[in-house]
């Protein structure tokens, strides 16, 4: 169905292709937005840094480990490894040795997992999550001050003279002392009060006038009569009244500080802490606590504020609490965790708005708290990024230069960018050229230099950047944009599809959308916009000028309407052709209808996981749970949520609860999946087969049944029942589950039909849109020459897949080309922190007698997975060889 031309877009056939291209591409080609300088810790050799951290962790006492795990998390953040980042923060929390460290890292973990807020009730059922997210009992975390009978000022008995004699006669016929406050008289035990502190002991038993008096005027000491009565009572019982108001407690606290009554101060501190429940409570009492040095009160306020991140920082009153405080107050607030605290606060502020005053202020504080070169380098580099975003280029240049001097090589990129922004393009070019000639060459260096040159040299630098680090998306986007500008539309789409085939980013999808618009392919543009909106419903296009949802609304009248039946047919086509982005787009459109939303959201989550979008996938699972129409369906989605968050046993229980209510395909499938993952018992395969068989008896659509048949075939293969496995795969293919070709190929191979296996994988390659995994699997079923060709194709299609690098390295090692083998692994390790690559390179280093290299790689690998048994054994063996 077509309607009037879209305003701002050419309608099909209304204008020439050249005019359409010019109108649509003028704002976007070439990309006007340069790749940002990342505000992350990016060491030149991350393997070396991870190894050093691991070595320091091995030697460090427990009280120093949290800072090291924080640094480790910052390395992983620079790589975009969210799971590893969170695991490092969790390790920092587990090894926290002070109350402040526990508070900061618990809050940081909660902030990192804020996307799980909607399912906090579900996760709270797990003991691990309860420990992680339950607020700390601050009062019990701080040890109480010593009781009064432990003080070094023994009470004076009725017949004993004062310890300090000043040559005059004192009246100690009574132990009574009367404090006068206005018209009120407060009668106290002199010796009980004297034992509260050294000042009181000196006042009441020493050389002061008060030592010779029974009545003492206390009207000018800032304490009320009610407060003084409780102080006297405290001197006798060691306890404060339960009904004291915060105002009275604050007066007593100030009094306790004035007269150095530590036990009284501690009691006030704890009582005041019990009043802190809300953010406003924290704002009200934090300044009092800092002024009076009340650690328990301040920690209670801090916990409330940190637990509400990022929203609490939106209030100016909260932000000001952390600004411009001196070293004494900072020590009270965070103690030895000051750097961690301001790392968290600056991280939150920068994510909200990199250019904000809050980001700058928190980073200034972080800079002050830094105690090591690495900490200083990170703080000033991040501050440089903020100043760059604020267009304060002189300041940015000075800060990046300081970070470089602290050893952060990546800050050279910021230094060059600041020079360029100040109008010194040649100086920026020279900065990076010097870097390239002085250090190990990395992809980001060539990418950065490409910004300061033109023509063929720019193109060559971008090609080198991609060769060294294919995870950089800017080179692909620039090349695609230039090709489109030159009216090579087919080549432009091939270039942008190269990166989208292995790394889904919204800016690349947006650029492809623009290409489709220029080519008047509105269905293609709509498909990509719907994929974008699935991942980020609030995404803004064209540099923030147009909302993706708005552009979608404008496009809808210009494409043919799909009925529900059309959508299902399109979904089958895309699912069968392994087109995950296209499948996402169709599901987005199907969700506009009112029926079956929970199942569609669940399918959406599966696709998002395959596309490596875990946060969006979890959000879709949450929506599936919300839209479940019955109890047994809701339990299934809860089970998947628990399974995907690492709680396999709890997920399994949810599946069993669902089955007890009603037998369903998804419940049996979940139980089989979770059991296969959690059980190491070979006998469990029989149970898994029966569960999948039960699932197939239940109603479901062909897409899910194809997956179940494929899984069942895999179990049969593992059990050696190849004919039954083949039947499963053939039946899955009959309902267009294309991935079953891979399982059937495995059956042929195990039956010694290598040619049949090769042919089966060739069929998958012909059908699949994303072919890298198919080429990789086919490489197992041919001779070495063809294997190498297939694996080279894998690396071209998806350079992040590690098996081809490992295979090529192994071939080189077998040919006694040790240096070339290590170089092949190093090529991939440079841009991917992969456990298997590091493990294999460590083994190669051991083979050639490079103990230091092997030990370094083992330590880096154990930073990625601390519990990997084979690497632990290799590490132990190599460590014993160290001189």
C-alpha positions in Angstrom: 0.0 0.0 0.0 1.5 3.4 -1.0 0.3 6.9 -0.3 1.6 10.5 -0.8 5.4 11.0 -0.9 7.1 11.2 2.5 8.0 14.8 3.4 11.7 15.1 3.2 12.1 11.9 1.3 11.8 11.2 -2.4 8.9 9.1 -3.5 9.5 6.3 -5.9 9.8 7.5 -9.4 9.2 11.2 -8.5 12.8 12.4 -9.1 15.9 11.2 -10.7 18.2 8.9 -8.8 21.0 11.5 -8.8 18.7 14.2 -7.3 17.4 11.7 -4.7 20.9 10.7 -3.7 21.9 14.3 -3.4 18.9 15.3 -1.3 19.2 12.3 1.1 22.9 12.0 1.4 24.0 15.6 1.8 23.5 15.7 5.6 25.2 12.4 6.3 28.1 11.8 3.9 30.8 11.5 4.8 30.1 10.9 8.5 30.3 14.3 10.2 30.8 12.7 13.7 34.3 11.6 14.4 34.9 8.6 16.7 34.9 9.8 20.2 37.9 9.7 22.5 36.8 7.0 24.9 36.9 8.1 28.6 38.3 4.7 29.6 41.5 3.2 30.8 43.1 1.7 27.6 46.6 0.4 28.3 48.9 -0.2 25.3 49.3 -3.9 26.2 46.2 -4.9 28.2 47.6 -8.5 28.6 50.6 -7.2 30.4 48.5 -5.0 32.7 46.0 -7.8 33.5 49.0 -10.1 34.3 50.5 -7.5 36.6 47.2 -7.0 38.4 46.8 -10.8 38.8 50.3 -11.0 40.2 49.7 -8.2 42.6 46.4 -9.9 43.7 48.3 -13.1 44.5 50.7 -11.2 46.7 48.3 -8.6 48.1 46.8 -8.8 51.6 43.0 -8.9 51.6 42.7 -5.2 52.5 44.4 -4.1 49.3 42.6 -6.3 46.8 39.5 -4.2 46.1 41.5 -1.4 44.5 43.2 -4.0 42.2 39.9 -5.5 41.2 38.6 -2.0 40.5 41.6 -1.4 38.1 40.9 -4.8 36.5 37.3 -3.8 35.9 38.4 -0.6 34.3 40.6 -2.6 31.8 37.6 -4.7 30.9 35.4 -1.6 30.6 37.9 -0.3 28.0 37.3 -3.5 26.0 33.5 -3.3 26.4 33.5 -6.6 28.2 30.4 -5.9 30.4 30.2 -9.4 32.0 33.9 -9.4 32.9 33.6 -5.8 34.2 30.7 -6.8 36.5 32.6 -9.9 37.7 35.6 -7.8 38.7 33.3 -5.3 40.6 31.7 -8.3 42.3 35.2 -9.5 43.3 36.0 -6.0 44.6 32.8 -6.2 46.7 33.6 -9.7 48.0 37.1 -8.6 49.0 36.0 -5.3 50.5 37.7 -4.9 53.9 36.1 -1.7 55.1 32.5 -0.5 55.5 33.0 2.2 52.9 34.4 -0.3 50.3 31.4 -2.5 50.9 29.0 0.4 50.4 30.6 1.7 47.2 31.0 -1.6 45.4 27.5 -2.9 46.4 26.1 0.4 45.0 28.2 0.1 41.9 27.0 -3.4 41.2 23.4 -2.4 41.7 24.0 0.5 39.3 25.5 -1.7 36.7 22.5 -4.1 37.0 19.9 -1.4 37.1 18.2 -2.9 34.1 17.2 -5.8 36.4 15.1 -3.4 38.7 11.9 -4.7 37.2 12.7 -8.3 38.3 14.3 -7.4 41.7 11.5 -9.3 43.4 12.3 -12.4 41.4 16.1 -12.2 41.9 15.6 -11.5 45.7 14.6 -15.1 46.0 18.2 -16.1 45.3 20.6 -16.1 48.2 23.5 -14.7 46.1 21.4 -11.7 45.0 20.1 -11.1 48.5 23.6 -10.8 49.8 24.6 -8.6 46.9 21.7 -6.2 47.0 20.5 -6.2 50.6 21.4 -2.9 52.2 24.2 -3.1 54.7 23.4 -3.0 58.4 25.7 0.0 58.9 25.3 0.2 62.7 26.5 -3.4 63.2 29.4 -2.9 60.8 31.1 -0.3 63.0 32.6 -1.6 66.3 31.2 0.3 69.3 33.6 2.5 71.3 35.2 1.1 74.4 33.0 1.2 77.5 33.7 3.7 80.2 35.3 1.3 82.7 38.0 0.7 80.1 39.1 4.4 80.3 42.4 5.3 82.0 40.7 7.7 84.4 39.6 5.7 87.5 36.7 7.2 89.5 37.7 8.8 92.8 36.2 7.2 95.8 34.5 9.1 98.6 37.6 9.2 100.8 40.1 9.7 98.0 41.7 13.0 97.1 41.7 14.3 93.5 44.5 13.1 91.3 45.6 16.6 90.6 46.2 18.9 93.6 46.5 22.6 93.1 47.3 23.6 96.6 43.7 24.4 97.7 41.1 22.5 99.5 38.4 20.9 97.4 35.0 19.9 98.7 34.5 16.3 97.8 32.3 15.4 100.8 29.7 14.6 98.1 30.0 12.9 94.7 27.2 15.1 93.5 27.6 17.8 90.9 24.7 20.0 89.8 24.8 21.4 86.2 22.7 24.6 85.8 21.2 25.3 82.4 19.0 28.4 82.6 16.4 27.7 85.4 17.0 24.0 85.2 19.2 22.0 87.6 20.6 18.6 86.5 22.0 16.5 89.3 24.7 14.1 88.3 27.3 11.8 89.8 30.6 13.7 89.6 32.8 10.6 89.1 30.5 9.0 86.6 30.6 12.2 84.5 34.4 12.5 85.1 35.0 9.1 83.5 33.3 10.1 80.2 36.4 11.9 78.9 39.8 13.5 79.8 38.4 17.1 79.7 35.6 16.2 82.1 38.0 14.4 84.4 40.3 17.4 84.4 37.3 19.7 85.0 35.8 17.8 87.8 38.9 16.4 89.5 41.7 18.6 88.5 43.0 22.2 88.8 39.9 23.9 87.4 37.5 26.0 89.5 34.7 23.5 88.7 36.7 20.8 90.6 35.9 22.7 93.8 32.3 23.5 93.1 29.1 21.5 93.6 27.1 23.8 91.3 28.4 24.5 87.7 26.7 26.8 85.2 26.5 25.0 81.8 24.1 27.5 80.1 26.6 28.5 77.5 27.7 25.1 76.3 25.0 24.6 73.6 23.2 21.9 75.4 19.5 21.8 76.5 18.4 20.7 79.9 16.8 17.6 78.3 20.0 16.8 76.6 22.1 17.2 79.8 19.7 15.0 81.7 20.3 12.3 79.1 24.0 12.8 79.2 24.0 12.3 83.0 21.9 9.3 82.6 24.3 8.0 80.0 27.2 8.5 82.3 25.6 6.0 84.7 24.0 3.5 82.3 26.0 3.8 79.1 22.7 4.2 77.1 20.7 7.0 75.7 16.9 7.2 75.9 15.0 5.6 73.1 12.6 8.6 72.7 15.2 11.3 71.9 14.4 13.4 68.9 17.1 13.9 66.1 17.4 17.6 67.2 18.3 16.6 70.8 20.7 13.9 69.6 22.4 16.5 67.4 22.9 18.7 70.4 24.3 15.9 72.4 26.6 14.9 69.5 28.0 18.4 69.3 28.4 18.4 73.1 30.2 15.0 73.0 32.6 16.3 70.4 33.3 19.5 72.4 34.1 17.5 75.5 35.7 14.5 73.7 33.2 12.0 75.0 33.9 9.2 72.5 31.5 6.7 73.9 28.7 9.2 74.1 29.5 10.4 70.6 29.3 6.8 69.3 25.9 6.3 70.9 24.6 9.5 69.4 26.1 8.5 66.1 24.3 5.2 66.1 21.0 6.6 67.3 21.0 9.3 64.6 21.9 6.7 61.9 18.7 4.8 62.7 16.7 7.9 61.5 18.1 7.7 57.9 15.6 6.1 55.6 15.1 8.4 52.7 17.2 10.6 50.4 15.9 13.7 52.1 17.0 12.3 55.5 20.4 11.7 54.0 20.6 15.2 52.6 19.5 16.7 56.0 21.9 14.8 58.2 25.0 14.3 56.0 26.5 17.7 56.6 25.9 17.4 60.4 27.6 14.0 60.3 30.6 15.3 58.3 31.0 18.4 60.6 30.9 16.3 63.7 32.9 13.4 62.4 30.1 10.9 62.8 31.2 7.9 60.7 28.1 5.7 61.3 25.7 8.6 60.5 27.6 9.6 57.4 27.9 6.0 56.2 24.1 5.5 56.6 23.5 8.7 54.6 25.9 7.6 51.9 24.3 4.2 51.5 20.9 5.7 50.9 22.3 8.2 48.3 24.3 5.5 46.5 21.4 3.0 46.4 19.4 5.6 44.5 21.9 6.2 41.7 21.7 7.6 39.1 18.5 9.5 40.2 19.9 10.8 43.4 22.6 12.8 41.6 20.0 14.7 39.6 19.3 16.7 42.8 21.7 19.5 43.2 21.6 19.2 47.0 22.9 15.6 46.8 25.7 16.5 44.3 26.9 19.4 46.4 27.5 17.0 49.3 30.4 15.5 47.4 31.9 18.8 46.1 34.5 20.9 47.7 34.9 18.9 50.9 38.3 18.9 52.6 40.5 15.8 53.2 39.1 15.3 56.7 35.5 15.2 55.6 36.4 13.0 52.6 38.1 10.6 55.0 35.0 10.5 57.2 32.7 10.0 54.2 34.7 7.3 52.3 37.9 6.5 54.2 40.3 4.4 52.0 37.5 4.0 49.4 37.6 7.6 48.3 39.0 6.8 44.8 36.4 4.1 44.4 33.6 6.4 45.5 34.5 9.2 43.1 35.1 6.6 40.3 31.5 5.5 40.7 30.1 9.1 40.9 32.1 10.3 37.9 31.0 7.2 35.9 27.4 7.9 36.7 27.7 11.6 35.9 29.5 11.0 32.6 26.9 8.5 31.4 24.2 11.0 32.1 26.0 14.0 30.5 29.7 14.0 29.7 29.8 17.8 29.4 28.1 18.5 32.7 29.6 20.4 35.6 29.0 17.3 37.8 31.2 15.2 35.5 34.0 17.8 35.8 33.6 18.3 39.5 33.6 14.6 40.3 36.6 14.0 38.1 38.5 16.8 39.8 37.8 15.1 43.1 38.9 11.7 41.6 42.1 13.3 40.6 42.7 14.5 44.1 42.0 11.0 45.5 44.4 9.2 43.1 47.4 7.7 44.8 49.0 5.6 42.0 50.1 6.5 38.5 47.4 4.4 36.9 44.7 6.1 39.0 46.1 9.6 38.2 46.3 8.7 34.5 42.7 7.5 34.4 41.4 10.5 36.3 43.1 13.1 34.2 42.3 11.3 30.9 38.6 11.2 31.8 38.8 14.9 32.8 40.4 15.6 29.5 37.5 13.9 27.7 35.1 16.0 29.6 36.9 19.2 28.7 37.1 18.1 25.0 33.3 17.6 25.0 32.9 21.0 26.6 35.1 22.5 23.9 37.6 23.7 26.4 40.4 22.6 24.2 43.3 24.3 26.0 42.4 22.5 29.3 41.8 19.3 27.5 45.3 19.4 25.9 47.0 20.0 29.2 45.1 17.2 30.8 45.8 14.7 28.1 49.4 15.6 28.2 49.4 15.0 32.0 47.8 11.6 31.4 50.5 10.8 28.8 53.2 11.7 31.3 51.6 9.3 33.8 52.0 6.5 31.2 48.6 6.3 29.5 49.5 6.0 25.9 45.9 6.2 24.6 45.8 9.8 25.8 47.9 10.7 22.8 44.7 10.3 20.8 43.1 12.9 23.1 46.1 15.2 22.8 46.0 15.0 19.0 42.3 15.7 19.0 42.6 18.7 21.2 45.4 20.1 18.9 43.2 19.5 15.9 40.3 21.3 17.5 42.5 24.2 18.2 43.4 24.4 14.5 46.7 22.6 14.5 45.9 19.8 12.1 49.5 19.1 11.1 50.5 19.0 14.8 47.8 16.4 15.4 49.0 14.3 12.5 52.6 14.5 13.8 51.4 13.5 17.3 50.0 10.2 16.1 52.7 9.6 13.5 55.3 9.8 16.3 53.2 7.5 18.3 53.0 4.9 15.5 56.8 5.0 15.2 57.5 4.7 18.9 55.1 2.0 20.1 53.4 -1.2 19.1 51.0 -0.3 16.3 47.3 -0.6 17.2 44.1 0.0 15.2 43.0 3.0 17.1 46.2 4.8 16.2 45.6 4.5 12.5 42.0 5.4 12.9 43.0 8.6 14.8 45.6 9.6 12.3 43.1 9.1 9.4 41.2 12.1 10.8 44.1 14.4 10.1 44.8 13.4 6.5 42.9 13.1 3.2 42.6 11.1 0.0 44.5 7.9 -0.5 46.5 8.3 2.7 43.3 8.6 4.7 41.8 5.5 3.0 45.0 3.5 3.6 45.1 4.4 7.3 41.5 3.3 7.7 42.3 0.0 6.0 45.2 -0.5 8.4 42.9 0.3 11.3 40.5 -2.4 10.2 43.2 -4.9 9.7 44.6 -4.4 13.2 41.3 -4.0 15.0 38.1 -4.9 13.1 36.0 -4.0 16.1 36.4 -0.3 15.2 33.2 0.7 13.3 34.2 4.2 12.1 36.4 2.9 9.2 33.6 0.7 7.9 31.1 3.6 8.2 33.4 6.1 6.5 34.2 3.8 3.6 30.6 2.9 3.1 29.6 6.6 3.2 32.2 7.6 0.6 31.1 4.7 -1.7 27.5 5.9 -1.4 28.5 9.5 -2.2 30.3 8.2 -5.3 27.0 6.5 -6.2 28.3 2.9 -5.7 25.3 1.9 -3.7 25.9 -1.8 -4.0 29.5 -1.5 -2.7 28.4 0.8 0.1 25.8 -1.7 1.3 28.4 -4.5 1.1 30.8 -2.4 3.2 28.3 -1.5 6.0 27.0 -5.1 6.0 30.5 -6.3 6.6 30.5 -4.9 10.1 26.8 -5.5 10.8 27.4 -9.2 10.1 29.5 -9.5 13.3 28.9 -6.4 15.3 25.5 -4.8 15.7 25.8 -1.1 16.5 23.0 1.4 16.3 25.0 4.0 14.4 25.9 1.4 11.7 22.2 0.4 11.5 21.3 4.1 11.2 23.8 4.6 8.4 22.3 1.6 6.5 18.9 3.1 7.0 20.1 6.3 5.4 21.4 4.3 2.4 18.0 2.6 2.0 16.3 5.9 2.1 18.6 7.3 -0.5 17.8 4.3 -2.7 14.1 4.7 -2.0 14.0 1.2 -0.5 11.6 2.2 2.2 10.9 -1.4 3.3 14.6 -1.9 4.0 14.8 1.4 5.9 11.7 0.6 7.9 13.1 -2.8 8.8 16.3 -1.3 10.2 14.5 1.4 12.1 12.3 -1.2 13.7 15.4 -3.2 14.7 16.9 0.0 16.2 13.7 0.7 18.1 13.8 -2.8 19.5 17.2 -2.2 21.0 16.6 1.5 22.0 13.0 2.8 21.9 14.2 6.3 22.4 17.0 6.4 19.7 17.5 9.7 18.0 18.7 9.8 14.4 20.5 12.4 12.2 22.6 13.7 15.1 19.7 13.8 17.6 17.4 15.8 15.3 14.8 13.1 14.5 13.5 10.4 16.7 13.6 6.9 15.1 10.0 6.4 16.1 9.0 9.6 14.3 10.8 8.5 11.2 9.1 5.1 11.3 5.7 6.8 11.5 6.6 8.8 8.4 7.7 5.7 6.5 4.8 3.4 7.3 2.4 4.9 4.7 5.1 4.3 2.0 5.3 0.5 2.4 2.9 -2.3 1.7 0.8 -3.3 4.7 1.5 -6.7 6.2 -1.3 -8.7 7.7 -0.6 -11.0 10.7 -0.3 -13.9 8.3 2.1 -11.9 6.2 4.2 -11.2 9.3 4.4 -14.9 10.2 5.4 -15.8 6.7 8.1 -13.1 6.7 9.3 -14.2 10.2 9.7 -17.8 8.9 11.6 -16.6 5.9 14.0 -14.5 7.9 14.4 -17.0 10.7 15.1 -19.7 8.2 17.7 -17.6 6.4 19.4 -16.8 9.7 18.6 -13.1 9.3 18.4 -12.1 13.0 18.2 -8.3 12.3 15.4 -8.9 9.8 13.6 -11.2 12.3 13.8 -8.5 15.0 12.2 -6.0 12.7 9.3 -8.4 11.8 8.6 -9.2 15.5 8.6 -5.4 16.3 5.8 -5.0 13.8 3.9 -8.0 15.0 3.9 -6.6 18.6 1.6 -3.8 17.4 -1.2 -6.4 17.5 -2.9 -7.2 20.9 -2.5 -10.9 20.9 0.3 -13.2 21.9 2.7 -10.5 23.0 4.4 -12.5 25.7 5.6 -15.2 23.2 6.7 -12.5 20.8 8.7 -10.7 23.4 10.3 -14.0 24.4 11.3 -14.6 20.7 12.7 -11.1 20.6 14.9 -11.9 23.6 16.3 -15.0 21.9 17.3 -13.0 18.9 18.8 -10.2 20.9 21.0 -12.7 22.8 22.2 -14.1 19.5 23.0 -10.5 18.4 25.0 -9.9 21.6 22.6 -7.4 23.1 22.2 -8.9 26.6 20.6 -5.8 28.3 18.0 -5.4 25.6 17.4 -9.2 25.7 16.7 -9.1 29.4 14.3 -6.2 29.0 12.4 -8.2 26.4 12.2 -11.2 28.8 10.9 -8.8 31.5 8.2 -7.7 29.1 7.4 -11.3 28.3 6.9 -11.9 32.0 4.7 -8.8 32.3 2.5 -9.8 29.4 2.1 -13.4 30.4 -1.7 -14.2 30.4 -1.5 -17.1 32.9 0.5 -18.4 35.8 2.3 -21.3 34.1 3.4 -19.1 31.3 4.7 -16.4 33.7 6.7 -19.1 35.5 8.4 -20.1 32.3 9.6 -16.6 31.6 10.7 -16.2 35.2 12.7 -19.4 34.8 14.5 -18.0 31.7 15.2 -14.8 33.6 16.8 -16.7 36.4 18.7 -19.0 34.0 20.0 -16.0 32.0 21.2 -14.2 35.2 23.2 -17.2 36.2 20.7 -19.0 38.6 20.3 -22.3 36.8 18.9 -24.3 39.6 16.3 -21.7 40.5 15.3 -21.5 36.8 14.9 -25.3 36.8 12.6 -25.1 39.7 10.4 -22.5 37.9 10.1 -24.9 35.0 9.0 -27.7 37.3 6.4 -25.4 39.0 5.0 -24.5 35.5 4.7 -28.1 34.5 2.9 -28.9 37.7 0.3 -26.4 36.7 0.1 -27.2 33.0 2.2 -29.2 30.6 3.5 -26.8 27.9 6.2 -26.8 25.2 8.1 -23.9 26.7 8.1 -25.4 30.2 9.5 -28.7 29.1 12.0 -27.0 26.8 13.2 -24.8 29.6 13.6 -27.8 32.0 15.5 -29.8 29.3 17.8 -26.8 28.5 18.5 -26.0 32.2 19.1 -29.6 33.1 21.6 -30.0 30.1 23.5 -27.1 31.4 23.5 -27.9 35.1 24.0 -31.7 35.2 27.3 -33.4 34.6 25.8 -36.9 34.9 25.8 -38.7 31.6 22.6 -40.5 32.6 20.8 -37.1 32.6 20.7 -37.4 28.7 17.9 -39.9 29.1 15.9 -37.4 31.1 16.6 -34.6 28.6 15.5 -36.8 25.7 12.2 -37.5 27.5 11.7 -33.9 28.3 12.2 -32.8 24.7 9.9 -35.6 23.5 7.2 -34.3 25.9 7.8 -30.7 24.6 7.2 -31.9 21.0 3.9 -33.4 22.0 2.7 -30.0 23.2 1.3 -27.3 20.9 3.8 -24.8 19.5 4.7 -23.2 16.2 7.3 -24.6 13.8 10.0 -22.2 14.7 10.2 -23.4 18.3 9.6 -27.1 17.4 12.4 -26.9 14.9 14.7 -25.7 17.8 13.5 -28.6 20.0 14.1 -31.2 17.3 17.6 -29.7 16.7 18.4 -29.9 20.4 17.0 -33.5 20.6 19.2 -34.5 17.7 22.3 -33.1 19.5 21.5 -35.2 22.6 21.1 -38.3 20.4 24.4 -37.6 18.8 26.1 -37.3 22.2 24.5 -40.7 23.1 25.7 -42.3 19.9 22.2 -42.8 18.5 23.0 -41.4 15.0 19.9 -42.7 13.2 17.6 -41.1 15.7 19.6 -37.9 15.5 19.4 -37.9 11.7 15.6 -38.3 11.9 15.4 -35.3 14.2 17.5 -33.1 12.0 15.5 -34.1 8.8 12.2 -33.4 10.6 13.6 -30.0 11.7 14.6 -29.1 8.1 11.1 -30.0 6.9 9.8 -27.2 9.1 12.5 -24.9 7.8 14.9 -24.9 10.8 17.9 -24.2 8.6 20.5 -24.6 11.4 19.7 -28.4 11.4 21.9 -28.7 8.4 24.8 -28.4 10.8 23.6 -31.2 13.0 22.9 -33.5 10.1 26.4 -32.8 8.7 27.8 -33.9 12.1 25.9 -37.2 11.8 27.3 -37.8 8.3 30.8 -37.1 9.5 30.4 -39.5 12.5 29.2 -42.1 9.9 32.4 -41.6 8.0 30.6 -39.8 5.2 32.9 -36.7 5.1 31.6 -35.7 1.6 28.0 -35.8 2.8 28.9 -33.6 5.8 30.6 -31.1 3.5 27.7 -31.0 1.2 25.2 -30.5 4.0 27.2 -27.5 5.4 27.3 -26.1 1.8 23.5 -26.1 1.8 23.5 -24.1 5.0 26.0 -21.6 3.6 23.8 -21.2 0.5 20.7 -20.5 2.7 22.1 -18.5 5.6 22.4 -14.7 5.5 25.1 -14.8 8.3 27.4 -17.5 7.0 30.5 -17.3 9.2 29.6 -20.1 11.6 28.6 -22.3 8.7 32.0 -21.8 6.9 33.7 -22.5 10.2 31.9 -25.8 10.7 32.4 -26.9 7.1 36.1 -26.4 7.5 36.1 -29.5 9.7 34.9 -31.7 6.8 37.5 -31.0 4.1 41.2 -31.3 3.4 43.7 -28.8 4.9 43.9 -26.5 1.9 40.1 -26.2 1.7 40.0 -25.9 5.4 42.3 -22.9 5.4 40.3 -21.3 2.6 37.0 -21.7 4.6 38.6 -20.4 7.8 40.0 -17.4 5.9 36.4 -16.7 4.8 35.3 -17.0 8.4 37.8 -14.3 9.4 36.7 -12.1 6.6 33.0 -12.5 7.5 33.4 -12.4 11.3 36.9 -11.5 12.6 35.8 -12.0 16.2 35.4 -15.8 15.8 38.6 -17.2 17.5 38.7 -20.8 16.1 40.3 -19.8 12.8 43.2 -18.0 14.5 43.7 -21.0 16.8 43.7 -23.5 13.9 46.0 -21.4 11.7 48.4 -21.0 14.7 48.3 -24.7 15.4 49.2 -25.5 11.8 52.1 -23.0 11.9 53.3 -24.6 15.2 53.2 -28.1 13.7 55.4 -26.7 10.9 57.9 -25.4 13.5 57.1 -21.8 12.6 56.8 -20.8 16.3 57.1 -17.1 15.9 54.5 -17.0 13.1 52.2 -19.1 15.2 52.4 -16.8 18.2 52.0 -13.8 15.9 48.8 -15.3 14.5 47.3 -15.5 18.0 48.6 -12.1 19.0 46.8 -10.6 16.0 43.5 -11.6 17.5 44.4 -11.1 21.1 45.2 -7.4 20.3 41.5 -6.7 19.9 39.8 -9.6 21.7 40.4 -10.7 25.3 39.7 -14.3 24.7 40.4 -17.0 27.2 41.2 -19.7 24.6 43.6 -17.5 22.6 45.5 -16.6 25.7 45.6 -20.2 26.9 47.0 -21.4 23.6 49.6 -18.7 23.3 50.7 -19.4 26.9 51.1 -23.1 25.9 53.1 -22.0 22.8 55.4 -19.8 25.0 56.0 -22.7 27.3 56.9 -24.9 24.3 59.6 -22.6 23.1 60.9 -22.0 26.7 59.6 -18.5 27.1 58.6 -18.8 30.8 57.9 -15.1 31.3 55.6 -15.0 28.2 53.8 -18.1 29.3 53.3 -16.8 32.9 52.1 -13.5 31.6 49.5 -15.1 29.4 48.4 -17.5 32.1 47.8 -14.6 34.5 45.9 -12.6 31.9 43.8 -15.7 31.1 43.0 -16.2 34.8 41.9 -12.6 35.0 39.3 -13.6 32.4 38.3 -16.9 34.1 39.9 -17.4 37.6 38.6 -20.9 37.9 39.7 -22.5 34.5 41.2 -25.7 35.6 43.6 -26.3 32.7 45.0 -22.8 32.8 45.4 -23.0 36.6 47.5 -26.2 36.1 49.5 -24.6 33.3 50.1 -21.5 35.5 51.3 -23.7 38.4 53.6 -25.6 36.1 55.1 -22.5 34.5 55.3 -20.7 37.8 57.5 -23.5 39.2 59.9 -22.9 36.3 60.3 -19.2 37.0 63.9 -18.4 38.0 
